[in-house]
């Protein structure tokens, strides 16, 4: 090594060596990750797991399954992932080959089903409940819980907001930034706030 100090090439070589070493050793050890995440849950409940999912980028699927979510094969679920739940992830059902982009917010106040081959692009928000809390408006707007289903092969563009009960039909497309306030039929293209049908596929 020269006087110029460590270069990025040097750092990359060391990183590759360490990764190779860990790849050789880790399969021979017991699965410590599951113990780690159970320890996180023991110390801070599901809120602690929710908080760590905000910074976790790679093991999101394993963590969701560990705490009750049903997830099919060949899914790509990227962190940061934001979840709203105070118990566990049992209200989350994800089919096979689903894509969930970065910074998606999933509310698990009621059942949320994402069917096979659906796509939720980055920064989508899916709500399954609304609650103004113990406020004067509660008489006018009582707590609402309504399940949401994202149909098979549906595509949500970046930043789509889905309100409780506003399910998306099979194979439908929702344009970026749309606000979905009521159920959308299968095989349509919708966009806007509130989202309305623009065309049929």
Secondary structure, 3 states (H helix, E strand, C coil): CCCCCCCHHHHHHHHHHHHHHHHHHHCCCCCHHHHHHHHHHHHHHHHHHHHHHCCCCCCHHHHHHHCCCEECCCCEECCCEEEECCCCCCCEEECCCCEECCCEEEECCCCEEECCCCEECCCCEECCEECCCCCHHHHCCCCEECCEEECCCCEECCCCEECCCCCECCCCEECCCCEECCCECCCEEEEEECEEEEEEC
